[in-house]
Amino acid sequence: MKLSIPKFISHLSSFISLQRAYLSFQLLRQGTMLLIAILLAKSSLGAAAIGQYEQVWFLGGALSYFWANGLQQGLVSFFPRLAPAAQARLFASAVGLYFFISAVLIGALVFFPAFFLPLFSGQSSIPFAGISFLFLFFYLPSLLTETLYLLQKKATELLLYGIFSFSLQLAVVLLPAFWGWGVQSIIQGLLGLSMLRALWMLVLALRYGHLAWDWPQLKTWWNASFYLVVYAAIGGSISVFNAWIVNWYYLGDERQFALFRYGARELPVSLALVSGLNALFLQKVAEDVHLAMPEIYRRSTRLMHFLMPFTIVLMLTSKWWFVLLFSTEFVESLPVFNTFLLLVISRVVFSFPILNGLQDKRIAIVGACSEALFNVVLCLLLVPIWGLLGTALANFLAYGLEKFIYGVHLLRRYGIAPGTYLNVPVWGIYALVLILVWALQIVWA
């Protein structure tokens, strides 16, 4: 019996929830980037060529971290409160705004490169500038596509879009790499893919939106997003600054940049699980903070029993599997990777969604600013001593400081002790073992 595409999607929707589709999309994104990194290391490209590829992706992150994520989160919270007609206007306006912001940012790089390129990338030039700028112009707006599907509650379409889109990304990156076409061909392939993604986003805008520029509505969206934009900008600045200082300290050395980027990775499954629980806990705390505490305690303990032993085993065996997974050319990335694995110690402490659910915006900004400033100071102190490892250590210590600030504030302001939402003995034992294993790995390296 033949099944049409609309009927197939409708049938599939009965098995896929929106939450599962979104989580699967994030796993597809993280998994694709990791698989590309693994296979590029086994291709004919050297570390310097891979560094060129990574620098283009880094510039894309540097151009988007301070606005895209915050605006998307604000859109998700603001959109459901509108009437259908207003939703249609905002849907189309959001697409137009993203293209406008992208045009402004890329225009700044094109017309004032001497100022903006060092500001965003830490170097005075970018590989294959013309093609790279075109790729980024279409790439930045397409970041909104997953949110558009989320707003329309199109779970199956979101999942299918992710499968199709990230499969194409694998193809346009890996085929040129293994056929010996070089990095320029990879960027050209990414340009074609980003144009296709941007075109598809315009199709969604025409399908679900109403083309009308509503300034008051956009202003209200901005007001709803402002706190989220500020927090995302501060939080995102840390990873951007870490890569920036590597570019700056090593004078744009593409090999050193590739070594850092290959080491500065967290486990995709860890990020996806923590992100999903953050969203769940935020909703639970907003409904009833006291009823939420036992659930946060229980679920975070369960997460610890999975993630922490898994991370310990990964770290203990990393000396053998890391080189097999990537290549001997990236063995210097191993200490950085092991240090980034330590971030799981702070990831499983869910103090931020509690504060967010309590609408305590001031301390969230204070914590994020403290983390960012502490990270900058530590990088400037540790990078000249330990190089790439110093950057990773600064990131780990700064993130721990942020969680410490949140924990102290919850106790002093709300009387919520760490033991009410965190299994402190279990967490402490796992953290101690993980740090000891990390220290042994650094000594053995």
VMD Tcl script that draws the C-alpha trace (Angstrom):
set ca {
  {0.00 0.00 0.00}
  {1.40 3.36 -1.04}
  {1.73 6.04 1.61}
  {1.95 9.70 0.56}
  {4.49 12.02 2.17}
  {1.86 14.04 4.14}
  {0.27 10.80 5.42}
  {3.71 9.40 6.28}
  {4.54 12.53 8.29}
  {1.15 12.42 10.02}
  {1.65 8.74 10.87}
  {5.17 9.38 12.18}
  {3.96 12.30 14.32}
  {1.95 9.94 16.51}
  {5.22 8.37 17.70}
  {7.41 11.48 18.09}
  {6.85 14.15 20.73}
  {8.09 17.70 20.22}
  {10.51 17.34 23.14}
  {12.01 14.15 21.69}
  {12.27 15.67 18.22}
  {14.09 18.74 19.56}
  {16.44 16.60 21.67}
  {17.11 14.39 18.64}
  {17.82 17.48 16.53}
  {20.42 18.68 19.05}
  {22.01 15.23 19.16}
  {22.13 15.20 15.35}
  {23.85 18.60 15.38}
  {26.43 17.62 18.01}
  {26.94 14.16 16.52}
  {27.47 15.57 13.03}
  {30.13 18.01 14.22}
  {31.90 15.25 16.17}
  {31.77 12.78 13.28}
  {33.12 15.42 10.90}
  {35.98 16.15 13.31}
  {36.85 12.45 13.59}
  {36.77 11.78 9.85}
  {38.57 14.99 8.86}
  {41.45 13.90 11.08}
  {41.64 10.68 9.05}
  {41.42 12.43 5.68}
  {44.28 13.71 3.53}
  {43.93 17.17 5.11}
  {46.67 18.11 7.55}
  {46.19 19.85 10.89}
  {46.87 23.27 9.33}
  {44.18 22.77 6.65}
  {41.71 21.53 9.26}
  {42.59 24.64 11.26}
  {41.45 26.78 8.30}
  {38.10 24.96 8.28}
  {37.76 25.36 12.05}
  {38.55 29.08 11.85}
  {35.64 29.66 9.47}
  {33.27 27.80 11.81}
  {34.67 29.69 14.78}
  {33.95 33.01 13.08}
  {30.35 31.86 12.54}
  {30.05 31.15 16.25}
  {31.68 34.46 17.17}
  {29.20 36.34 14.96}
  {26.12 34.61 16.40}
  {26.65 33.75 20.08}
  {25.79 37.21 21.44}
  {22.34 37.56 19.85}
  {20.94 34.47 18.09}
  {20.38 32.12 21.03}
  {18.90 34.79 23.31}
  {16.49 36.03 20.64}
  {15.39 32.47 19.90}
  {14.71 31.72 23.58}
  {12.78 34.97 23.91}
  {10.77 34.12 20.78}
  {9.83 30.71 22.19}
  {8.49 32.27 25.41}
  {6.82 35.30 23.74}
  {5.23 33.66 20.67}
  {2.59 31.49 22.45}
  {1.09 34.53 24.20}
  {0.08 36.16 20.89}
  {-3.12 35.84 18.88}
  {-2.85 33.78 15.66}
  {-2.72 36.86 13.40}
  {0.03 38.42 15.53}
  {1.90 35.11 15.54}
  {1.89 35.04 11.74}
  {3.30 38.58 11.58}
  {6.01 37.84 14.13}
  {6.92 34.58 12.38}
  {7.74 36.38 9.14}
  {9.28 39.41 10.88}
  {11.68 37.16 12.80}
  {13.02 35.75 9.53}
  {13.47 39.26 8.12}
  {15.21 40.45 11.29}
  {17.70 37.57 11.20}
  {18.60 38.34 7.59}
  {18.99 42.03 8.48}
  {21.32 41.30 11.42}
  {23.36 38.93 9.25}
  {23.71 41.59 6.53}
  {24.91 44.17 9.08}
  {27.50 41.81 10.61}
  {28.88 40.52 7.31}
  {28.85 44.06 5.90}
  {30.98 45.18 8.84}
  {33.52 42.44 8.08}
  {33.59 43.25 4.36}
  {33.88 47.04 4.61}
  {35.88 47.38 7.86}
  {37.99 44.19 8.04}
  {40.95 45.85 9.76}
  {38.81 46.48 12.85}
  {36.12 43.79 12.92}
  {38.10 40.70 11.86}
  {40.58 40.93 14.76}
  {37.66 41.78 17.07}
  {35.69 38.64 16.19}
  {38.44 36.18 15.24}
  {41.66 37.34 16.88}
  {43.44 37.53 13.51}
  {43.69 39.96 10.61}
  {42.50 37.61 7.86}
  {40.24 34.62 7.29}
  {40.80 31.72 4.87}
  {39.00 32.13 1.52}
  {37.41 35.37 2.69}
  {34.95 35.95 -0.16}
  {33.39 32.48 -0.10}
  {33.51 32.36 3.71}
  {31.65 35.67 4.07}
  {28.95 34.51 1.64}
  {28.60 31.23 3.53}
  {28.25 33.06 6.85}
  {25.71 35.52 5.41}
  {23.31 32.65 4.66}
  {24.35 30.51 7.63}
  {23.49 33.03 10.37}
  {19.78 33.48 9.48}
  {19.30 29.72 9.01}
  {19.99 29.24 12.74}
  {16.36 30.27 13.26}
  {14.87 27.35 11.28}
  {14.74 24.85 14.14}
  {12.94 27.44 16.30}
  {10.37 28.06 13.55}
  {9.51 24.35 13.55}
  {9.36 24.44 17.35}
  {6.92 27.37 17.33}
  {4.60 25.54 14.93}
  {4.91 22.33 17.00}
  {6.05 20.40 13.93}
  {7.95 17.59 15.65}
  {8.23 15.20 12.71}
  {9.16 17.94 10.24}
  {11.86 19.18 12.64}
  {13.36 15.70 12.94}
  {13.24 15.08 9.18}
  {14.77 18.50 8.51}
  {17.60 17.65 10.91}
  {18.26 14.26 9.29}
  {18.25 15.72 5.77}
  {20.19 18.88 6.64}
  {22.95 17.27 8.69}
  {23.32 14.39 6.22}
  {24.01 16.97 3.52}
  {26.48 18.71 5.84}
  {28.39 15.45 6.26}
  {28.49 15.03 2.49}
  {29.62 18.55 1.55}
  {32.43 18.47 4.13}
  {33.70 14.90 3.92}
  {33.51 14.18 0.18}
  {35.88 17.04 -0.81}
  {38.17 16.15 2.10}
  {38.56 12.51 1.05}
  {38.64 13.26 -2.68}
  {41.56 15.65 -2.16}
  {39.75 18.82 -3.26}
  {40.96 20.93 -0.32}
  {39.36 23.27 2.20}
  {38.16 25.79 -0.39}
  {35.88 23.15 -1.93}
  {34.52 22.35 1.54}
  {33.63 26.01 2.13}
  {32.01 26.15 -1.32}
  {29.91 23.12 -0.40}
  {28.91 24.73 2.89}
  {27.93 27.88 0.97}
  {25.58 25.85 -1.21}
  {24.11 24.10 1.83}
  {23.61 27.37 3.74}
  {21.82 28.88 0.72}
  {19.53 25.84 0.61}
  {18.82 26.13 4.35}
  {18.10 29.86 4.06}
  {15.79 29.26 1.09}
  {13.90 26.62 3.05}
  {13.50 29.04 5.95}
  {11.95 31.57 3.56}
  {9.54 28.85 2.40}
  {8.52 28.32 6.04}
  {8.04 32.07 6.48}
  {5.72 32.20 3.45}
  {3.88 29.08 4.57}
  {3.21 29.99 8.20}
  {3.84 33.75 8.36}
  {2.29 36.98 7.17}
  {4.71 39.43 5.55}
  {4.21 42.59 7.61}
  {6.86 44.58 9.50}
  {5.45 45.25 12.98}
  {7.87 47.49 14.91}
  {5.88 47.53 18.20}
  {5.72 43.75 18.14}
  {9.44 43.45 17.44}
  {10.14 45.84 20.30}
  {8.04 43.72 22.66}
  {9.92 40.62 21.51}
  {13.22 42.40 22.16}
  {12.10 43.41 25.66}
  {11.12 39.80 26.40}
  {14.48 38.60 25.08}
  {16.80 41.23 26.54}
  {17.77 39.35 29.71}
  {18.22 36.12 27.75}
  {20.34 37.89 25.12}
  {22.57 39.41 27.80}
  {23.01 36.09 29.61}
  {23.65 34.16 26.38}
  {26.10 36.82 25.22}
  {28.08 36.69 28.46}
  {28.02 32.88 28.61}
  {28.92 32.47 24.95}
  {31.73 34.99 25.19}
  {33.76 32.52 27.26}
  {34.12 29.85 24.58}
  {34.59 32.55 21.94}
  {37.25 34.31 24.02}
  {39.08 31.04 24.68}
  {39.39 30.36 20.95}
  {40.18 34.03 20.32}
  {43.07 34.05 22.80}
  {44.50 30.90 21.18}
  {44.47 32.71 17.83}
  {45.98 35.81 19.42}
  {48.64 34.10 21.55}
  {49.80 31.77 18.77}
  {49.65 34.55 16.14}
  {46.97 32.85 14.04}
  {48.83 29.52 13.87}
  {46.28 27.27 12.14}
  {47.77 24.06 13.57}
  {47.56 25.28 17.18}
  {44.01 26.47 16.56}
  {43.03 23.04 15.21}
  {44.68 21.32 18.21}
  {42.66 23.50 20.58}
  {39.36 23.05 18.75}
  {39.80 19.27 18.66}
  {40.45 19.18 22.39}
  {37.82 21.73 23.44}
  {34.89 19.33 23.12}
  {32.32 18.02 25.55}
  {30.40 14.80 25.09}
  {27.35 15.35 22.84}
  {25.22 13.07 25.02}
  {26.21 15.05 28.13}
  {25.27 18.40 26.61}
  {21.97 17.06 25.24}
  {20.88 15.43 28.52}
  {21.82 18.44 30.64}
  {20.09 20.82 28.22}
  {16.90 18.74 28.31}
  {16.85 18.59 32.12}
  {17.53 22.34 32.37}
  {14.39 23.05 30.33}
  {12.34 20.56 32.37}
  {13.53 21.87 35.75}
  {12.88 25.48 34.72}
  {9.24 24.62 34.02}
  {8.87 22.64 37.27}
  {10.37 25.42 39.42}
  {8.12 28.02 37.79}
  {5.08 25.90 38.73}
  {6.09 25.10 42.34}
  {9.63 25.53 43.62}
  {9.18 23.31 46.70}
  {7.68 20.40 44.77}
  {10.43 20.73 42.17}
  {13.34 20.23 44.58}
  {12.88 16.47 45.20}
  {12.52 15.83 41.47}
  {15.68 17.83 40.69}
  {17.52 15.89 43.42}
  {16.32 12.53 42.12}
  {16.87 13.15 38.41}
  {20.27 14.83 38.88}
  {21.44 11.88 41.01}
  {20.35 9.47 38.29}
  {22.20 11.60 35.72}
  {25.34 11.60 37.89}
  {25.31 7.80 38.15}
  {25.33 7.64 34.35}
  {27.54 10.55 33.25}
  {30.23 10.59 35.95}
  {31.36 6.92 35.79}
  {31.17 7.10 31.99}
  {33.38 10.20 32.01}
  {35.85 8.58 34.43}
  {36.20 5.52 32.18}
  {36.60 7.74 29.11}
  {39.34 9.72 30.82}
  {41.17 6.63 32.10}
  {41.25 5.12 28.62}
  {41.62 8.32 26.59}
  {45.34 7.80 26.09}
  {44.55 4.80 23.87}
  {41.25 5.58 22.12}
  {41.75 9.32 21.45}
  {44.60 8.76 18.98}
  {42.71 5.90 17.32}
  {39.57 8.03 17.00}
  {41.37 11.06 15.57}
  {45.06 10.60 14.65}
  {48.55 10.91 16.12}
  {48.66 14.45 14.69}
  {46.13 15.50 17.36}
  {47.73 13.80 20.38}
  {48.58 17.25 21.80}
  {44.82 17.92 22.04}
  {44.37 15.15 24.62}
  {45.15 17.18 27.80}
  {42.71 19.86 26.62}
  {40.02 17.24 25.96}
  {40.48 15.60 29.37}
  {40.23 19.01 31.05}
  {37.00 19.80 29.20}
  {35.61 16.47 30.46}
  {35.88 17.95 33.98}
  {33.05 20.36 33.11}
  {30.60 17.55 33.84}
  {31.28 18.22 37.55}
  {29.52 21.58 37.27}
  {27.04 20.55 34.56}
  {25.17 18.18 36.91}
  {24.57 20.98 39.46}
  {21.20 22.46 38.43}
  {21.23 25.71 40.39}
  {20.70 27.96 37.36}
  {17.27 26.61 36.28}
  {16.12 27.05 39.90}
  {17.15 30.72 39.87}
  {15.68 31.18 36.41}
  {12.40 29.62 37.50}
  {12.35 31.98 40.49}
  {12.80 34.90 38.04}
  {15.98 35.99 39.83}
  {17.55 37.70 36.84}
  {20.06 39.92 38.62}
  {22.10 37.15 40.22}
  {22.13 35.20 36.94}
  {23.81 38.17 35.24}
  {26.18 38.64 38.20}
  {27.19 34.97 38.06}
  {27.71 35.01 34.29}
  {29.75 38.24 34.44}
  {31.89 36.84 37.26}
  {32.52 33.67 35.26}
  {33.49 35.63 32.14}
  {35.83 38.02 33.98}
  {37.44 35.22 35.99}
  {37.96 33.26 32.76}
  {39.69 36.22 31.07}
  {42.02 36.77 34.03}
  {42.88 33.07 34.33}
  {43.51 32.75 30.58}
  {45.90 35.69 30.62}
  {47.73 34.12 33.59}
  {47.71 30.44 32.59}
  {48.10 30.44 28.80}
  {51.70 31.81 28.90}
  {52.54 29.03 31.40}
  {50.61 25.99 30.14}
  {49.55 27.01 26.63}
  {46.38 25.32 25.37}
  {45.92 23.46 28.67}
  {45.83 26.81 30.48}
  {42.82 27.89 28.41}
  {40.93 24.69 29.27}
  {41.77 25.01 32.98}
  {40.55 28.61 33.01}
  {37.25 27.50 31.49}
  {36.74 24.73 34.07}
  {37.57 26.93 37.09}
  {35.46 29.87 35.86}
  {32.40 27.67 35.28}
  {32.80 26.22 38.76}
  {32.88 29.75 40.21}
  {29.56 30.58 38.53}
  {27.87 27.51 40.05}
  {29.37 28.36 43.46}
  {27.90 31.89 43.30}
  {24.47 30.52 42.41}
  {24.59 27.95 45.22}
  {25.54 30.55 47.84}
  {22.79 32.91 46.63}
  {20.11 30.19 46.74}
  {21.10 29.43 50.33}
  {21.32 33.03 51.57}
  {18.38 34.53 49.66}
  {15.87 31.67 49.56}
  {17.10 29.27 52.24}
  {17.52 26.53 49.62}
  {20.50 24.45 50.72}
  {22.56 22.53 48.13}
  {21.45 19.26 49.72}
  {17.84 19.89 48.71}
  {18.55 19.77 44.95}
  {21.96 18.02 44.82}
  {23.08 14.68 46.24}
  {26.19 16.27 47.74}
  {27.97 13.10 49.02}
  {27.57 11.27 45.69}
  {28.54 14.37 43.71}
  {31.57 15.02 45.95}
  {32.92 11.47 45.61}
  {32.48 11.45 41.84}
  {34.07 14.90 41.52}
  {37.07 13.91 43.67}
  {37.68 10.70 41.71}
  {37.34 12.53 38.39}
  {39.85 15.22 39.42}
  {42.33 12.60 40.67}
  {42.04 10.66 37.41}
  {42.53 13.90 35.47}
  {45.67 14.73 37.49}
  {47.10 11.25 36.80}
  {46.41 11.64 33.09}
  {48.20 15.00 33.02}
  {51.22 13.51 34.85}
  {51.33 10.50 32.50}
  {51.00 12.62 29.35}
}
mol new
graphics top color blue
foreach p $ca { graphics top sphere $p radius 0.5 }
foreach p [lrange $ca 0 end-1] q [lrange $ca 1 end] { graphics top cylinder $p $q radius 0.2 }
display resetview
